[in-house]
Amino acid sequence: MPNTTFNLSIPRDLKEKARYQARQRHFSSTSDYLQHLIRNDIEMAEQKHELSAFLQAGLTSGEAKPLSLDELSAWMQDVIKQT
C-alpha cells in the first residue's frame, strides 16, 4: 500500500518519548512505530466490537442454564478443537 504524508503537531516531550520507544522497540523509524500503534489501536477496536457483539448475543440468547462440570469440560474441549 503506498504511503502518504500525515502532519501531526504534538508536544516536544511526547515526540521525544515516541522516538525513544521506537528505538527501544527496534523500529526503523518513529513513523513505523506510530503506524504500528495505529494498526494495533484499530485491531483492538475491532476486537472490542466483536466481543461486544458476542456478549450482546449471549445476553439476548435466553435464560442461562447451569452446566455440570462434565458438560463444561466437554464444551471447552469442543471450543479448543475449533480453534
PDB file with SEQRES, HELIX, SHEET and CRYST1 records, atoms N, CA, C and O in Angstrom:
SEQRES   1 A   83  MET PRO ASN THR THR PHE ASN LEU SER ILE PRO ARG ASP          
SEQRES   2 A   83  LEU LYS GLU LYS ALA ARG TYR GLN ALA ARG GLN ARG HIS          
SEQRES   3 A   83  PHE SER SER THR SER ASP TYR LEU GLN HIS LEU ILE ARG          
SEQRES   4 A   83  ASN ASP ILE GLU MET ALA GLU GLN LYS HIS GLU LEU SER          
SEQRES   5 A   83  ALA PHE LEU GLN ALA GLY LEU THR SER GLY GLU ALA LYS          
SEQRES   6 A   83  PRO LEU SER LEU ASP GLU LEU SER ALA TRP MET GLN ASP          
SEQRES   7 A   83  VAL ILE LYS GLN THR                                          
HELIX    1 AA1 ARG A   12  GLN A   24  1                                  13    
HELIX    2 AA2 THR A   30  LEU A   59  1                                  30    
HELIX    3 AA3 LEU A   69  GLN A   82  1                                  14    
CRYST1    1.000    1.000    1.000  90.00  90.00  90.00 P 1           1          
ATOM      1  N   MET A   1       0.849  -1.162   0.000  1.00  0.00           N  
ATOM      2  CA  MET A   1       0.000   0.000   0.000  1.00  0.00           C  
ATOM      3  C   MET A   1       0.902   1.235   0.000  1.00  0.00           C  
ATOM      4  O   MET A   1       1.801   1.334   0.835  1.00  0.00           O  
ATOM      5  N   PRO A   2       0.681   2.171  -0.914  1.00  0.00           N  
ATOM      6  CA  PRO A   2       1.536   3.361  -0.964  1.00  0.00           C  
ATOM      7  C   PRO A   2       1.318   4.249   0.258  1.00  0.00           C  
ATOM      8  O   PRO A   2       0.216   4.342   0.799  1.00  0.00           O  
ATOM      9  N   ASN A   3       2.389   4.890   0.669  1.00  0.00           N  
ATOM     10  CA  ASN A   3       2.322   5.780   1.825  1.00  0.00           C  
ATOM     11  C   ASN A   3       1.933   7.182   1.412  1.00  0.00           C  
ATOM     12  O   ASN A   3       2.144   7.597   0.272  1.00  0.00           O  
ATOM     13  N   THR A   4       1.367   7.899   2.354  1.00  0.00           N  
ATOM     14  CA  THR A   4       1.054   9.304   2.179  1.00  0.00           C  
ATOM     15  C   THR A   4       1.551  10.041   3.414  1.00  0.00           C  
ATOM     16  O   THR A   4       1.811   9.420   4.444  1.00  0.00           O  
ATOM     17  N   THR A   5       1.682  11.328   3.321  1.00  0.00           N  
ATOM     18  CA  THR A   5       2.199  12.114   4.438  1.00  0.00           C  
ATOM     19  C   THR A   5       1.069  12.522   5.364  1.00  0.00           C  
ATOM     20  O   THR A   5      -0.034  12.840   4.918  1.00  0.00           O  
ATOM     21  N   PHE A   6       1.357  12.510   6.660  1.00  0.00           N  
ATOM     22  CA  PHE A   6       0.393  12.899   7.681  1.00  0.00           C  
ATOM     23  C   PHE A   6       1.143  13.822   8.639  1.00  0.00           C  
ATOM     24  O   PHE A   6       2.021  13.368   9.373  1.00  0.00           O  
ATOM     25  N   ASN A   7       0.812  15.091   8.640  1.00  0.00           N  
ATOM     26  CA  ASN A   7       1.463  16.036   9.542  1.00  0.00           C  
ATOM     27  C   ASN A   7       0.748  16.029  10.880  1.00  0.00           C  
ATOM     28  O   ASN A   7      -0.480  16.077  10.945  1.00  0.00           O  
ATOM     29  N   LEU A   8       1.534  15.967  11.946  1.00  0.00           N  
ATOM     30  CA  LEU A   8       0.983  15.843  13.285  1.00  0.00           C  
ATOM     31  C   LEU A   8       1.721  16.790  14.217  1.00  0.00           C  
ATOM     32  O   LEU A   8       2.950  16.764  14.281  1.00  0.00           O  
ATOM     33  N   SER A   9       0.992  17.614  14.931  1.00  0.00           N  
ATOM     34  CA  SER A   9       1.595  18.504  15.918  1.00  0.00           C  
ATOM     35  C   SER A   9       1.409  17.898  17.298  1.00  0.00           C  
ATOM     36  O   SER A   9       0.286  17.664  17.743  1.00  0.00           O  
ATOM     37  N   ILE A  10       2.528  17.648  17.971  1.00  0.00           N  
ATOM     38  CA  ILE A  10       2.477  17.093  19.323  1.00  0.00           C  
ATOM     39  C   ILE A  10       3.495  17.827  20.190  1.00  0.00           C  
ATOM     40  O   ILE A  10       4.435  18.423  19.664  1.00  0.00           O  
ATOM     41  N   PRO A  11       3.320  17.793  21.500  1.00  0.00           N  
ATOM     42  CA  PRO A  11       4.300  18.426  22.385  1.00  0.00           C  
ATOM     43  C   PRO A  11       5.679  17.782  22.215  1.00  0.00           C  
ATOM     44  O   PRO A  11       5.791  16.597  21.903  1.00  0.00           O  
ATOM     45  N   ARG A  12       6.710  18.577  22.424  1.00  0.00           N  
ATOM     46  CA  ARG A  12       8.094  18.117  22.247  1.00  0.00           C  
ATOM     47  C   ARG A  12       8.393  16.875  23.088  1.00  0.00           C  
ATOM     48  O   ARG A  12       9.030  15.938  22.608  1.00  0.00           O  
ATOM     49  N   ASP A  13       7.934  16.867  24.342  1.00  0.00           N  
ATOM     50  CA  ASP A  13       8.245  15.718  25.198  1.00  0.00           C  
ATOM     51  C   ASP A  13       7.595  14.432  24.672  1.00  0.00           C  
ATOM     52  O   ASP A  13       8.174  13.353  24.789  1.00  0.00           O  
ATOM     53  N   LEU A  14       6.411  14.544  24.102  1.00  0.00           N  
ATOM     54  CA  LEU A  14       5.759  13.371  23.526  1.00  0.00           C  
ATOM     55  C   LEU A  14       6.516  12.882  22.291  1.00  0.00           C  
ATOM     56  O   LEU A  14       6.633  11.679  22.062  1.00  0.00           O  
ATOM     57  N   LYS A  15       7.018  13.812  21.514  1.00  0.00           N  
ATOM     58  CA  LYS A  15       7.815  13.454  20.339  1.00  0.00           C  
ATOM     59  C   LYS A  15       9.071  12.695  20.763  1.00  0.00           C  
ATOM     60  O   LYS A  15       9.429  11.684  20.159  1.00  0.00           O  
ATOM     61  N   GLU A  16       9.733  13.189  21.802  1.00  0.00           N  
ATOM     62  CA  GLU A  16      10.949  12.525  22.282  1.00  0.00           C  
ATOM     63  C   GLU A  16      10.636  11.137  22.840  1.00  0.00           C  
ATOM     64  O   GLU A  16      11.399  10.193  22.637  1.00  0.00           O  
ATOM     65  N   LYS A  17       9.517  11.022  23.540  1.00  0.00           N  
ATOM     66  CA  LYS A  17       9.129   9.711  24.072  1.00  0.00           C  
ATOM     67  C   LYS A  17       8.817   8.734  22.939  1.00  0.00           C  
ATOM     68  O   LYS A  17       9.162   7.555  23.023  1.00  0.00           O  
ATOM     69  N   ALA A  18       8.173   9.216  21.891  1.00  0.00           N  
ATOM     70  CA  ALA A  18       7.875   8.360  20.736  1.00  0.00           C  
ATOM     71  C   ALA A  18       9.171   7.910  20.066  1.00  0.00           C  
ATOM     72  O   ALA A  18       9.309   6.744  19.696  1.00  0.00           O  
ATOM     73  N   ARG A  19      10.109   8.823  19.913  1.00  0.00           N  
ATOM     74  CA  ARG A  19      11.410   8.454  19.325  1.00  0.00           C  
ATOM     75  C   ARG A  19      12.114   7.408  20.182  1.00  0.00           C  
ATOM     76  O   ARG A  19      12.659   6.429  19.674  1.00  0.00           O  
ATOM     77  N   TYR A  20      12.091   7.638  21.497  1.00  0.00           N  
ATOM     78  CA  TYR A  20      12.733   6.709  22.422  1.00  0.00           C  
ATOM     79  C   TYR A  20      12.103   5.315  22.311  1.00  0.00           C  
ATOM     80  O   TYR A  20      12.813   4.314  22.217  1.00  0.00           O  
ATOM     81  N   GLN A  21      10.770   5.259  22.324  1.00  0.00           N  
ATOM     82  CA  GLN A  21      10.074   3.975  22.224  1.00  0.00           C  
ATOM     83  C   GLN A  21      10.368   3.287  20.894  1.00  0.00           C  
ATOM     84  O   GLN A  21      10.543   2.069  20.848  1.00  0.00           O  
ATOM     85  N   ALA A  22      10.421   4.053  19.828  1.00  0.00           N  
ATOM     86  CA  ALA A  22      10.731   3.484  18.510  1.00  0.00           C  
ATOM     87  C   ALA A  22      12.109   2.824  18.529  1.00  0.00           C  
ATOM     88  O   ALA A  22      12.281   1.721  18.010  1.00  0.00           O  
ATOM     89  N   ARG A  23      13.083   3.498  19.126  1.00  0.00           N  
ATOM     90  CA  ARG A  23      14.437   2.923  19.214  1.00  0.00           C  
ATOM     91  C   ARG A  23      14.443   1.687  20.111  1.00  0.00           C  
ATOM     92  O   ARG A  23      15.020   0.660  19.754  1.00  0.00           O  
ATOM     93  N   GLN A  24      13.803   1.788  21.269  1.00  0.00           N  
ATOM     94  CA  GLN A  24      13.805   0.678  22.230  1.00  0.00           C  
ATOM     95  C   GLN A  24      13.135  -0.568  21.655  1.00  0.00           C  
ATOM     96  O   GLN A  24      13.525  -1.693  21.970  1.00  0.00           O  
ATOM     97  N   ARG A  25      12.143  -0.364  20.828  1.00  0.00           N  
ATOM     98  CA  ARG A  25      11.390  -1.490  20.268  1.00  0.00           C  
ATOM     99  C   ARG A  25      11.900  -1.892  18.885  1.00  0.00           C  
ATOM    100  O   ARG A  25      11.285  -2.701  18.190  1.00  0.00           O  
ATOM    101  N   HIS A  26      13.028  -1.314  18.506  1.00  0.00           N  
ATOM    102  CA  HIS A  26      13.732  -1.672  17.265  1.00  0.00           C  
ATOM    103  C   HIS A  26      12.934  -1.398  15.990  1.00  0.00           C  
ATOM    104  O   HIS A  26      13.015  -2.157  15.025  1.00  0.00           O  
ATOM    105  N   PHE A  27      12.168  -0.315  15.993  1.00  0.00           N  
ATOM    106  CA  PHE A  27      11.513   0.126  14.762  1.00  0.00           C  
ATOM    107  C   PHE A  27      12.531   0.907  13.948  1.00  0.00           C  
ATOM    108  O   PHE A  27      13.429   1.538  14.506  1.00  0.00           O  
ATOM    109  N   SER A  28      12.394   0.866  12.649  1.00  0.00           N  
ATOM    110  CA  SER A  28      13.359   1.566  11.799  1.00  0.00           C  
ATOM    111  C   SER A  28      13.178   3.075  11.858  1.00  0.00           C  
ATOM    112  O   SER A  28      14.095   3.825  11.523  1.00  0.00           O  
ATOM    113  N   SER A  29      12.005   3.522  12.281  1.00  0.00           N  
ATOM    114  CA  SER A  29      11.761   4.963  12.390  1.00  0.00           C  
ATOM    115  C   SER A  29      10.600   5.208  13.347  1.00  0.00           C  
ATOM    116  O   SER A  29       9.844   4.295  13.679  1.00  0.00           O  
ATOM    117  N   THR A  30      10.477   6.446  13.780  1.00  0.00           N  
ATOM    118  CA  THR A  30       9.337   6.831  14.609  1.00  0.00           C  
ATOM    119  C   THR A  30       8.046   6.667  13.822  1.00  0.00           C  
ATOM    120  O   THR A  30       7.017   6.292  14.384  1.00  0.00           O  
ATOM    121  N   SER A  31       8.095   6.941  12.541  1.00  0.00           N  
ATOM    122  CA  SER A  31       6.922   6.777  11.685  1.00  0.00           C  
ATOM    123  C   SER A  31       6.447   5.324  11.689  1.00  0.00           C  
ATOM    124  O   SER A  31       5.247   5.066  11.789  1.00  0.00           O  
ATOM    125  N   ASP A  32       7.370   4.383  11.580  1.00  0.00           N  
ATOM    126  CA  ASP A  32       6.999   2.966  11.618  1.00  0.00           C  
ATOM    127  C   ASP A  32       6.366   2.608  12.960  1.00  0.00           C  
ATOM    128  O   ASP A  32       5.401   1.845  13.018  1.00  0.00           O  
ATOM    129  N   TYR A  33       6.917   3.163  14.031  1.00  0.00           N  
ATOM    130  CA  TYR A  33       6.375   2.918  15.366  1.00  0.00           C  
ATOM    131  C   TYR A  33       4.950   3.457  15.473  1.00  0.00           C  
ATOM    132  O   TYR A  33       4.068   2.771  15.990  1.00  0.00           O  
ATOM    133  N   LEU A  34       4.718   4.671  14.994  1.00  0.00           N  
ATOM    134  CA  LEU A  34       3.378   5.260  15.051  1.00  0.00           C  
ATOM    135  C   LEU A  34       2.395   4.474  14.181  1.00  0.00           C  
ATOM    136  O   LEU A  34       1.236   4.300  14.558  1.00  0.00           O  
ATOM    137  N   GLN A  35       2.848   4.002  13.026  1.00  0.00           N  
ATOM    138  CA  GLN A  35       1.985   3.168  12.182  1.00  0.00           C  
ATOM    139  C   GLN A  35       1.592   1.890  12.928  1.00  0.00           C  
ATOM    140  O   GLN A  35       0.442   1.454  12.880  1.00  0.00           O  
ATOM    141  N   HIS A  36       2.564   1.308  13.612  1.00  0.00           N  
ATOM    142  CA  HIS A  36       2.311   0.109  14.409  1.00  0.00           C  
ATOM    143  C   HIS A  36       1.260   0.395  15.483  1.00  0.00           C  
ATOM    144  O   HIS A  36       0.337  -0.398  15.669  1.00  0.00           O  
ATOM    145  N   LEU A  37       1.390   1.513  16.185  1.00  0.00           N  
ATOM    146  CA  LEU A  37       0.430   1.865  17.228  1.00  0.00           C  
ATOM    147  C   LEU A  37      -0.972   2.057  16.659  1.00  0.00           C  
ATOM    148  O   LEU A  37      -1.953   1.610  17.253  1.00  0.00           O  
ATOM    149  N   ILE A  38      -1.063   2.712  15.525  1.00  0.00           N  
ATOM    150  CA  ILE A  38      -2.372   2.954  14.905  1.00  0.00           C  
ATOM    151  C   ILE A  38      -3.004   1.633  14.474  1.00  0.00           C  
ATOM    152  O   ILE A  38      -4.193   1.406  14.700  1.00  0.00           O  
ATOM    153  N   ARG A  39      -2.205   0.761  13.852  1.00  0.00           N  
ATOM    154  CA  ARG A  39      -2.738  -0.547  13.439  1.00  0.00           C  
ATOM    155  C   ARG A  39      -3.230  -1.342  14.648  1.00  0.00           C  
ATOM    156  O   ARG A  39      -4.299  -1.951  14.607  1.00  0.00           O  
ATOM    157  N   ASN A  40      -2.437  -1.329  15.727  1.00  0.00           N  
ATOM    158  CA  ASN A  40      -2.844  -2.043  16.940  1.00  0.00           C  
ATOM    159  C   ASN A  40      -4.126  -1.456  17.519  1.00  0.00           C  
ATOM    160  O   ASN A  40      -4.996  -2.196  17.977  1.00  0.00           O  
ATOM    161  N   ASP A  41      -4.246  -0.139  17.501  1.00  0.00           N  
ATOM    162  CA  ASP A  41      -5.445   0.512  18.018  1.00  0.00           C  
ATOM    163  C   ASP A  41      -6.672   0.108  17.202  1.00  0.00           C  
ATOM    164  O   ASP A  41      -7.732  -0.170  17.763  1.00  0.00           O  
ATOM    165  N   ILE A  42      -6.525   0.079  15.892  1.00  0.00           N  
ATOM    166  CA  ILE A  42      -7.633  -0.328  15.016  1.00  0.00           C  
ATOM    167  C   ILE A  42      -8.013  -1.782  15.291  1.00  0.00           C  
ATOM    168  O   ILE A  42      -9.195  -2.112  15.390  1.00  0.00           O  
ATOM    169  N   GLU A  43      -7.010  -2.646  15.414  1.00  0.00           N  
ATOM    170  CA  GLU A  43      -7.271  -4.060  15.686  1.00  0.00           C  
ATOM    171  C   GLU A  43      -7.977  -4.236  17.029  1.00  0.00           C  
ATOM    172  O   GLU A  43      -8.918  -5.022  17.139  1.00  0.00           O  
ATOM    173  N   MET A  44      -7.528  -3.510  18.042  1.00  0.00           N  
ATOM    174  CA  MET A  44      -8.159  -3.609  19.358  1.00  0.00           C  
ATOM    175  C   MET A  44      -9.603  -3.115  19.314  1.00  0.00           C  
ATOM    176  O   MET A  44     -10.475  -3.703  19.954  1.00  0.00           O  
ATOM    177  N   ALA A  45      -9.864  -2.048  18.573  1.00  0.00           N  
ATOM    178  CA  ALA A  45     -11.231  -1.536  18.442  1.00  0.00           C  
ATOM    179  C   ALA A  45     -12.122  -2.573  17.761  1.00  0.00           C  
ATOM    180  O   ALA A  45     -13.272  -2.763  18.158  1.00  0.00           O  
ATOM    181  N   GLU A  46     -11.593  -3.243  16.739  1.00  0.00           N  
ATOM    182  CA  GLU A  46     -12.356  -4.289  16.051  1.00  0.00           C  
ATOM    183  C   GLU A  46     -12.630  -5.465  16.981  1.00  0.00           C  
ATOM    184  O   GLU A  46     -13.734  -6.010  16.990  1.00  0.00           O  
ATOM    185  N   GLN A  47     -11.629  -5.856  17.763  1.00  0.00           N  
ATOM    186  CA  GLN A  47     -11.811  -6.954  18.704  1.00  0.00           C  
ATOM    187  C   GLN A  47     -12.824  -6.584  19.785  1.00  0.00           C  
ATOM    188  O   GLN A  47     -13.636  -7.412  20.196  1.00  0.00           O  
ATOM    189  N   LYS A  48     -12.769  -5.342  20.237  1.00  0.00           N  
ATOM    190  CA  LYS A  48     -13.726  -4.875  21.241  1.00  0.00           C  
ATOM    191  C   LYS A  48     -15.141  -4.925  20.678  1.00  0.00           C  
ATOM    192  O   LYS A  48     -16.076  -5.320  21.375  1.00  0.00           O  
ATOM    193  N   HIS A  49     -15.298  -4.527  19.428  1.00  0.00           N  
ATOM    194  CA  HIS A  49     -16.613  -4.567  18.784  1.00  0.00           C  
ATOM    195  C   HIS A  49     -17.108  -6.010  18.671  1.00  0.00           C  
ATOM    196  O   HIS A  49     -18.273  -6.290  18.954  1.00  0.00           O  
ATOM    197  N   GLU A  50     -16.230  -6.921  18.261  1.00  0.00           N  
ATOM    198  CA  GLU A  50     -16.601  -8.332  18.146  1.00  0.00           C  
ATOM    199  C   GLU A  50     -16.997  -8.904  19.502  1.00  0.00           C  
ATOM    200  O   GLU A  50     -17.985  -9.631  19.607  1.00  0.00           O  
ATOM    201  N   LEU A  51     -16.229  -8.577  20.537  1.00  0.00           N  
ATOM    202  CA  LEU A  51     -16.538  -9.064  21.878  1.00  0.00           C  
ATOM    203  C   LEU A  51     -17.873  -8.512  22.352  1.00  0.00           C  
ATOM    204  O   LEU A  51     -18.680  -9.238  22.932  1.00  0.00           O  
ATOM    205  N   SER A  52     -18.104  -7.242  22.106  1.00  0.00           N  
ATOM    206  CA  SER A  52     -19.372  -6.623  22.491  1.00  0.00           C  
ATOM    207  C   SER A  52     -20.546  -7.314  21.803  1.00  0.00           C  
ATOM    208  O   SER A  52     -21.569  -7.579  22.435  1.00  0.00           O  
ATOM    209  N   ALA A  53     -20.404  -7.604  20.514  1.00  0.00           N  
ATOM    210  CA  ALA A  53     -21.461  -8.296  19.770  1.00  0.00           C  
ATOM    211  C   ALA A  53     -21.673  -9.706  20.325  1.00  0.00           C  
ATOM    212  O   ALA A  53     -22.808 -10.169  20.447  1.00  0.00           O  
ATOM    213  N   PHE A  54     -20.581 -10.378  20.658  1.00  0.00           N  
ATOM    214  CA  PHE A  54     -20.656 -11.726  21.217  1.00  0.00           C  
ATOM    215  C   PHE A  54     -21.380 -11.703  22.561  1.00  0.00           C  
ATOM    216  O   PHE A  54     -22.248 -12.536  22.821  1.00  0.00           O  
ATOM    217  N   LEU A  55     -21.014 -10.740  23.412  1.00  0.00           N  
ATOM    218  CA  LEU A  55     -21.654 -10.631  24.720  1.00  0.00           C  
ATOM    219  C   LEU A  55     -23.129 -10.282  24.585  1.00  0.00           C  
ATOM    220  O   LEU A  55     -23.970 -10.825  25.301  1.00  0.00           O  
ATOM    221  N   GLN A  56     -23.439  -9.377  23.668  1.00  0.00           N  
ATOM    222  CA  GLN A  56     -24.837  -8.999  23.445  1.00  0.00           C  
ATOM    223  C   GLN A  56     -25.647 -10.197  22.962  1.00  0.00           C  
ATOM    224  O   GLN A  56     -26.784 -10.394  23.391  1.00  0.00           O  
ATOM    225  N   ALA A  57     -25.066 -10.994  22.073  1.00  0.00           N  
ATOM    226  CA  ALA A  57     -25.749 -12.200  21.595  1.00  0.00           C  
ATOM    227  C   ALA A  57     -26.011 -13.155  22.758  1.00  0.00           C  
ATOM    228  O   ALA A  57     -27.066 -13.785  22.830  1.00  0.00           O  
ATOM    229  N   GLY A  58     -25.049 -13.254  23.657  1.00  0.00           N  
ATOM    230  CA  GLY A  58     -25.237 -14.107  24.829  1.00  0.00           C  
ATOM    231  C   GLY A  58     -26.339 -13.600  25.738  1.00  0.00           C  
ATOM    232  O   GLY A  58     -27.132 -14.381  26.263  1.00  0.00           O  
ATOM    233  N   LEU A  59     -26.384 -12.289  25.920  1.00  0.00           N  
ATOM    234  CA  LEU A  59     -27.406 -11.701  26.787  1.00  0.00           C  
ATOM    235  C   LEU A  59     -28.810 -11.878  26.226  1.00  0.00           C  
ATOM    236  O   LEU A  59     -29.772 -12.022  26.981  1.00  0.00           O  
ATOM    237  N   THR A  60     -28.925 -11.867  24.915  1.00  0.00           N  
ATOM    238  CA  THR A  60     -30.251 -11.960  24.294  1.00  0.00           C  
ATOM    239  C   THR A  60     -30.608 -13.381  23.861  1.00  0.00           C  
ATOM    240  O   THR A  60     -31.640 -13.592  23.224  1.00  0.00           O  
ATOM    241  N   SER A  61     -29.767 -14.351  24.199  1.00  0.00           N  
ATOM    242  CA  SER A  61     -29.996 -15.724  23.738  1.00  0.00           C  
ATOM    243  C   SER A  61     -30.985 -16.496  24.600  1.00  0.00           C  
ATOM    244  O   SER A  61     -31.312 -17.642  24.291  1.00  0.00           O  
ATOM    245  N   GLY A  62     -31.449 -15.901  25.644  1.00  0.00           N  
ATOM    246  CA  GLY A  62     -32.404 -16.594  26.508  1.00  0.00           C  
ATOM    247  C   GLY A  62     -31.828 -16.820  27.887  1.00  0.00           C  
ATOM    248  O   GLY A  62     -30.736 -16.359  28.217  1.00  0.00           O  
ATOM    249  N   GLU A  63     -32.583 -17.530  28.667  1.00  0.00           N  
ATOM    250  CA  GLU A  63     -32.196 -17.769  30.051  1.00  0.00           C  
ATOM    251  C   GLU A  63     -30.995 -18.717  30.118  1.00  0.00           C  
ATOM    252  O   GLU A  63     -30.908 -19.690  29.369  1.00  0.00           O  
ATOM    253  N   ALA A  64     -30.091 -18.416  31.016  1.00  0.00           N  
ATOM    254  CA  ALA A  64     -28.892 -19.237  31.185  1.00  0.00           C  
ATOM    255  C   ALA A  64     -29.251 -20.548  31.877  1.00  0.00           C  
ATOM    256  O   ALA A  64     -30.154 -20.606  32.711  1.00  0.00           O  
ATOM    257  N   LYS A  65     -28.530 -21.582  31.514  1.00  0.00           N  
ATOM    258  CA  LYS A  65     -28.735 -22.899  32.112  1.00  0.00           C  
ATOM    259  C   LYS A  65     -27.418 -23.325  32.750  1.00  0.00           C  
ATOM    260  O   LYS A  65     -26.384 -23.317  32.082  1.00  0.00           O  
ATOM    261  N   PRO A  66     -27.435 -23.696  34.024  1.00  0.00           N  
ATOM    262  CA  PRO A  66     -26.192 -24.137  34.663  1.00  0.00           C  
ATOM    263  C   PRO A  66     -25.652 -25.401  33.983  1.00  0.00           C  
ATOM    264  O   PRO A  66     -26.417 -26.264  33.552  1.00  0.00           O  
ATOM    265  N   LEU A  67     -24.335 -25.490  33.898  1.00  0.00           N  
ATOM    266  CA  LEU A  67     -23.692 -26.668  33.321  1.00  0.00           C  
ATOM    267  C   LEU A  67     -23.028 -27.473  34.426  1.00  0.00           C  
ATOM    268  O   LEU A  67     -22.504 -26.918  35.391  1.00  0.00           O  
ATOM    269  N   SER A  68     -23.059 -28.777  34.267  1.00  0.00           N  
ATOM    270  CA  SER A  68     -22.295 -29.625  35.179  1.00  0.00           C  
ATOM    271  C   SER A  68     -20.819 -29.514  34.793  1.00  0.00           C  
ATOM    272  O   SER A  68     -20.484 -28.997  33.726  1.00  0.00           O  
ATOM    273  N   LEU A  69     -19.966 -29.991  35.648  1.00  0.00           N  
ATOM    274  CA  LEU A  69     -18.533 -29.961  35.358  1.00  0.00           C  
ATOM    275  C   LEU A  69     -18.224 -30.758  34.096  1.00  0.00           C  
ATOM    276  O   LEU A  69     -17.385 -30.348  33.294  1.00  0.00           O  
ATOM    277  N   ASP A  70     -18.887 -31.881  33.915  1.00  0.00           N  
ATOM    278  CA  ASP A  70     -18.669 -32.700  32.711  1.00  0.00           C  
ATOM    279  C   ASP A  70     -19.122 -31.964  31.452  1.00  0.00           C  
ATOM    280  O   ASP A  70     -18.439 -32.004  30.429  1.00  0.00           O  
ATOM    281  N   GLU A  71     -20.279 -31.287  31.524  1.00  0.00           N  
ATOM    282  CA  GLU A  71     -20.781 -30.533  30.374  1.00  0.00           C  
ATOM    283  C   GLU A  71     -19.843 -29.380  30.030  1.00  0.00           C  
ATOM    284  O   GLU A  71     -19.562 -29.114  28.861  1.00  0.00           O  
ATOM    285  N   LEU A  72     -19.367 -28.706  31.065  1.00  0.00           N  
ATOM    286  CA  LEU A  72     -18.439 -27.593  30.853  1.00  0.00           C  
ATOM    287  C   LEU A  72     -17.144 -28.086  30.226  1.00  0.00           C  
ATOM    288  O   LEU A  72     -16.616 -27.464  29.304  1.00  0.00           O  
ATOM    289  N   SER A  73     -16.638 -29.197  30.724  1.00  0.00           N  
ATOM    290  CA  SER A  73     -15.404 -29.765  30.186  1.00  0.00           C  
ATOM    291  C   SER A  73     -15.576 -30.157  28.719  1.00  0.00           C  
ATOM    292  O   SER A  73     -14.697 -29.894  27.898  1.00  0.00           O  
ATOM    293  N   ALA A  74     -16.701 -30.782  28.391  1.00  0.00           N  
ATOM    294  CA  ALA A  74     -16.963 -31.181  27.001  1.00  0.00           C  
ATOM    295  C   ALA A  74     -17.076 -29.953  26.106  1.00  0.00           C  
ATOM    296  O   ALA A  74     -16.553 -29.938  24.992  1.00  0.00           O  
ATOM    297  N   TRP A  75     -17.759 -28.929  26.596  1.00  0.00           N  
ATOM    298  CA  TRP A  75     -17.907 -27.688  25.814  1.00  0.00           C  
ATOM    299  C   TRP A  75     -16.543 -27.051  25.564  1.00  0.00           C  
ATOM    300  O   TRP A  75     -16.252 -26.613  24.451  1.00  0.00           O  
ATOM    301  N   MET A  76     -15.698 -27.000  26.613  1.00  0.00           N  
ATOM    302  CA  MET A  76     -14.370 -26.399  26.459  1.00  0.00           C  
ATOM    303  C   MET A  76     -13.531 -27.190  25.462  1.00  0.00           C  
ATOM    304  O   MET A  76     -12.786 -26.600  24.678  1.00  0.00           O  
ATOM    305  N   GLN A  77     -13.640 -28.502  25.481  1.00  0.00           N  
ATOM    306  CA  GLN A  77     -12.886 -29.325  24.530  1.00  0.00           C  
ATOM    307  C   GLN A  77     -13.340 -29.047  23.103  1.00  0.00           C  
ATOM    308  O   GLN A  77     -12.517 -29.000  22.189  1.00  0.00           O  
ATOM    309  N   ASP A  78     -14.652 -28.863  22.904  1.00  0.00           N  
ATOM    310  CA  ASP A  78     -15.170 -28.518  21.572  1.00  0.00           C  
ATOM    311  C   ASP A  78     -14.623 -27.179  21.103  1.00  0.00           C  
ATOM    312  O   ASP A  78     -14.234 -27.030  19.945  1.00  0.00           O  
ATOM    313  N   VAL A  79     -14.596 -26.209  22.005  1.00  0.00           N  
ATOM    314  CA  VAL A  79     -14.080 -24.879  21.657  1.00  0.00           C  
ATOM    315  C   VAL A  79     -12.618 -24.973  21.262  1.00  0.00           C  
ATOM    316  O   VAL A  79     -12.198 -24.364  20.278  1.00  0.00           O  
ATOM    317  N   ILE A  80     -11.844 -25.730  22.021  1.00  0.00           N  
ATOM    318  CA  ILE A  80     -10.414 -25.883  21.733  1.00  0.00           C  
ATOM    319  C   ILE A  80     -10.209 -26.548  20.372  1.00  0.00           C  
ATOM    320  O   ILE A  80      -9.318 -26.152  19.620  1.00  0.00           O  
ATOM    321  N   LYS A  81     -11.011 -27.538  20.052  1.00  0.00           N  
ATOM    322  CA  LYS A  81     -10.895 -28.224  18.760  1.00  0.00           C  
ATOM    323  C   LYS A  81     -11.189 -27.286  17.591  1.00  0.00           C  
ATOM    324  O   LYS A  81     -10.615 -27.433  16.513  1.00  0.00           O  
ATOM    325  N   GLN A  82     -12.081 -26.325  17.808  1.00  0.00           N  
ATOM    326  CA  GLN A  82     -12.472 -25.403  16.744  1.00  0.00           C  
ATOM    327  C   GLN A  82     -11.421 -24.332  16.487  1.00  0.00           C  
ATOM    328  O   GLN A  82     -11.426 -23.701  15.430  1.00  0.00           O  
ATOM    329  N   THR A  83     -10.522 -24.123  17.439  1.00  0.00           N  
ATOM    330  CA  THR A  83      -9.513 -23.068  17.255  1.00  0.00           C  
ATOM    331  C   THR A  83      -8.228 -23.598  16.715  1.00  0.00           C  
ATOM    332  O   THR A  83      -7.285 -22.835  16.506  1.00  0.00           O  
TER     333      THR A  83                                                      
END                                                                             
